[in-house]
Amino acid sequence: MARNDANVDEDMISIPNLRFEECGYQGMKSLLARGMKPTAVFAAYDDIAIGAMRCLMENGISVPDGISVIGMDNITVCPYLCKGLTTVSNPIKEMASMSIGMLFKKIDEPEFKVVQNVVLKPALVIRETVIKAG
């Protein structure tokens, strides 16, 4: 946000002390109760997005027409929801392969320092929970 000179409205951030779908549900419930009207939600992971979508549906807010929802992780259920969840997919196979490679190197060479700075590119998987901005 800062890199794009976009203001961050801290009131629009909800961090319930919960996990998974309940976190998303209660977080969205809290935002709506405070009169917040976001146009989009980016959840820390897909389960949170799924809970938020449930809360939106119960409150008569259409996804994506009333609000766009994006998750993170591309869990297997995403394309099978009533509206396929748009999500960010991490390159899991590459991550696992690199981790295993470093682990075996550490086993073979105990003095090997495992500190690495690796950047892998995620992919945006666009489904049915977002509309084009504009």
C-alpha atoms as one frame of an Amber mdcrd trajectory, in Angstrom:
protein
   0.000   0.000   0.000   2.765   2.435   0.955   4.714   1.649  -2.212   1.654
   2.694  -4.234   0.981   5.799  -2.121  -2.325   4.319  -0.987  -3.666   5.318
   2.388  -4.312   2.555   4.889  -7.457   3.029   6.944  -6.647   1.113  10.135
 -10.381   1.016  10.975 -10.866  -1.261   7.949  -8.494  -3.886   9.344 -10.057
  -6.568  11.516  -7.925  -9.080  13.409 -10.135 -11.245  15.622  -8.425 -13.543
  18.101  -9.854 -16.534  16.227  -8.782 -18.836  13.426 -10.054 -20.232  10.158
 -13.626 -19.592   8.989 -14.741 -18.232  12.385 -12.035 -15.568  12.152 -13.348
 -14.387   8.786 -16.951 -14.563   9.879 -16.439 -12.609  13.095 -14.008 -10.169
  11.473 -16.514  -9.306   8.747 -19.323  -9.138  11.310 -17.254  -6.627  13.295
 -16.579  -4.450  10.244 -20.247  -4.425   9.245 -21.362  -3.674  12.828 -19.069
  -0.622  12.838 -20.700   0.627   9.632 -17.677  -0.117   7.457 -18.445  -0.537
   3.777 -15.356  -1.995   2.101 -15.400  -2.628  -1.629 -12.968  -5.525  -1.322
 -11.548  -7.876   1.290  -8.137  -9.524   1.160  -7.996 -12.323   3.715  -4.750
 -13.655   5.184  -5.731 -17.140   4.031  -8.603 -18.835   2.198 -10.417 -20.178
   5.274 -10.783 -16.619   6.558 -12.150 -15.498   3.185 -14.699 -18.329   3.269
 -15.940 -17.229   6.706 -16.161 -13.612   5.540 -18.179 -14.680   2.498 -20.631
 -16.534   4.754 -21.147 -13.427   6.890 -21.641 -11.269   3.793 -24.223 -13.684
   2.395 -26.134 -13.725   5.718 -26.194  -9.927   5.644 -27.550  -9.764   2.092
 -24.313  -8.456   0.583 -23.553  -9.959  -2.801 -20.115 -11.299  -3.667 -18.696
  -9.942  -5.934 -21.290  -7.304  -6.877 -21.419  -5.767  -3.391 -17.884  -6.629
  -2.341 -14.960  -8.525  -3.853 -13.237 -11.218  -1.768  -9.741 -12.636  -2.236
  -8.014 -15.299  -0.166  -4.502 -16.654   0.030  -3.212 -20.234  -0.473  -5.548
 -21.700  -3.130  -6.798 -24.540  -0.938  -8.519 -27.382  -2.766 -12.069 -26.290
  -1.901 -11.723 -22.837  -3.559 -13.055 -23.743  -7.017 -15.921 -25.787  -5.518
 -17.581 -23.102  -3.412 -20.918 -21.674  -4.587 -18.790 -18.888  -6.027 -15.247
 -19.989  -6.769 -12.896 -18.062  -4.478 -10.292 -15.825  -6.102  -7.021 -16.503
  -4.341  -3.269 -16.174  -4.433  -1.532 -19.472  -5.105   1.979 -20.060  -3.824
   4.362 -22.332  -5.763   4.120 -25.160  -3.206   6.060 -27.734  -5.241   8.977
 -25.321  -5.756   8.920 -24.359  -2.074   8.961 -28.005  -0.989  11.688 -28.938
  -3.469  13.950 -26.098  -2.357  13.347 -26.868   1.328  14.156 -30.551   0.877
  17.273 -29.640  -1.094  18.496 -27.370   1.703  17.681 -30.011   4.322  19.692
 -32.693   2.503  22.591 -30.281   2.026  22.554 -29.510   5.754  22.528 -33.243
   6.533  25.469 -33.855   4.164  27.366 -30.737   5.261  26.596 -29.928   8.938
  28.548 -26.634   8.725  26.267 -25.439   5.884  24.370 -22.305   6.902  20.728
 -22.747   5.959  20.067 -18.997   5.870  18.650 -18.339   2.404  16.873 -15.489
   0.681  14.672 -17.075  -1.938  11.932 -15.272  -3.849   9.305 -17.370  -5.578
   6.510 -15.823  -7.587   2.915 -16.458  -6.472   0.042 -16.487  -8.968  -3.327
 -14.779  -8.763  -6.073 -17.298  -9.525  -9.104 -15.279 -10.588 -12.438 -16.972
 -10.055 -15.918 -15.643  -9.259 -15.455 -13.503  -6.140 -13.994 -10.373  -7.705
 -15.160  -7.834 -10.250 -12.954  -5.713 -12.437 -12.127  -2.365 -10.833 -13.061
   0.700 -12.698
